């Protein structure tokens, strides 16, 4: 199998695994029933520098959202990496925080070295009275 086809196959497997985990996760509305809106401003950094292509805003669809905040690493050479922010985000939401920040270091590898990418996020939440 050529290199490109193998990389596509691995990416498809990772996406299928992520969808399976999302399907099996509890629903966000069950864990944080008063949550009305959630917006995550996300950016990835490498060696302390923000990567422009990684900056984006994720608006979470509360009625259907899984209580899972696990994003893949954007480095195409990273193997077994990603950013699982589930615990820190759920703790803040369950505490009723309306604005909070966090970061997560990638747990993958590029070749024989650690990935060293860091995802930073700022969250904005609103709650029902």
N, C-alpha and C positions, 0 to 999 in steps of 0.2 A: 504494500500500500504506500502510495507516495506521501511525502511529508504534509502537503496541504490537506489531503483527504483525511489523514490521521488526526490533524489538528481540528478539522471540522467535526469529525466523529467525537473527539474528546469534548469539544465545546457543546455538542448536542447532548452528550451524556450528562455534563454538568448542569445544563439547562433543565433536562428532564428530572434530575435529582432535586434541583431547586423547586420545581413545580410540585413534585411529590411532597417535599417538606412543607410547602405552603398549604397544600391540600390537607395535610395531616395536622397542621397547627391549629390551636384553638382560635376562634374569631376574636379580633380586637374588641369588638363591641361587647363580648361576653366578659372580658377581663377588665375593661374600662367602660362601663355602661354609660357614663355621663359624657364621654368624649364626643364632641360634635365635629371638630375639624382638626386636621393635622397636616402641617406643611414642613418638609425637611429640606433645608438648603445644604447641599452636599458638595464637597470638593475633595479631591485627592492630592496629596503632596508627595514629592520624592526629594530626598536630601534637603528638606526644608523649603522647597520651592513649590508653589501651587501650580498644578498642571491645568492649563486653560481648558483643554478638551474634557476635563473631568468635572467641571462646574455645572451643576444642574439643580433644579428644584423638583422635588417629588411631592405631589399632593396625594395623600392617602384617601382612598374611597372607604370611609369608615364602615358603612353597612356590610361590606363584603370582605374587608381586609383581614388577612391572617395576622395573628400576633407574632409576626416573624419579621425581623429587620436584618436580613443577611444579604449583603450585596457582594457581587463578584469583584475581584481585583481587575482593574482596567489594563494592567500590563499583559499584553498578549503572550509574553514569554513566561509568565508566572504560572507555576504548577501547584495545584492544591491550595490556592490562596483565596482570600476573600475577607470580608469585614462583617462580623456578626455583632451587631449593636443591640440585639434584642433585649438583653437584660437591663442595660442602662436606660434605654428608651422606655421600657415597661415600668421600671421603678419610678421614673420621673412622671409618667402619665398617671400611674396609680397614686402618686403623691399629689396630683392635681396641679403640677407645674404648668405654667402657660408658655414659658420660654426657657430653654435649656440648651446646653452645648455638650458635645462629647467628641471623642476621637477613638480610633481603633487602628492598631497596626496590623498590616497584612500578615497572615500566618503561613504564607506560601514561600516557594523558592524559585529563583530564576537561575537555572543551571545548578551550581553547587553552593550558591550564596543565598542568604535570606533575601526576600523581596524588598523589604524596607520601605514600602509605600505606606502612607498613613492617610486614612480617611477622616476628615473632620466634618462635623455637622452642627447645624443650628436648627432647633425645632421650635415651631410655633403651634400651640394647641389652644383650642377653645373648648369649653365644656357647657353642657346644658345646666340650667339652674336647678 
